[in-house]
Amino acid sequence: MPHDKALVTDKAVTDQLSDHYSSIITELGEDVSRDGLLKTPVRAAKAMQFLTQGYEMDAENILRSAMFAEDYSEMVIVKDIEFYSLCEHHVLPFFGRAHVAYIPDGYIVGLSKIPRVIEVFARRLQVQERLTDQILQAIHTTLNPLGVAVVIEARHMCMMMRGIQKQSSVTTTSAFTGAFKSERTRNEFLKLITSNLH
């Protein structure tokens, strides 16, 4: 599936998912034939394909498509990257911001590719811990930099809408490789992502 707002959906998959959504709506006690719900199963089927399109994408290929040899070995940070994902435990959204840094070792990557990598893994059924690690591993494996750092801050609808119902809670996860294992380098990164430089 292409990485595009106008996602081209698979008709056979859409039809199957639509049938399932019709059954779910009916089992919940609603009348799927009433005016407001007539097209809901198809809309939900298309939406779910959009929200899980990351399964059809390859993060390493995205990075390799814009790798450039460059003699630069200082920290590169892309911060406040908005993302939306689905918790695999309840299929409810979690969303927030990701902050990513790497220290090049001969290669840099086009800046727009970092948010694309996040999108690849966010557009799947996920847990925040795995999402953090997958982003880190894709960048580490493809660019082979001196180090990679990823911090994700997210709100989880499974905690906000159901269960404990705590609306103000934020979950933070982090992962580091290479130079970012050093406390000094890691602290520099954490200071930069929390500062208001722009």
Secondary structure, DSSP 4 states (H G I P E B T S, - for coil): --SSSS----HHHHHHHHHHHHHHHHHTT--TTSGGGTTHHHHHHHHHHHHTGGGG--HHHHHHTTEEE----S-EEEEEEEEEEEETTT--EEEEEEEEEEE-SSEEE-TTHHHHHHHHHHSSEE-HHHHHHHHHHHHHHHH--SEEEEEEEEEEHHHHTSTT--TT--EEEEEEEEGGGSHHHHHHHHHHHHS---
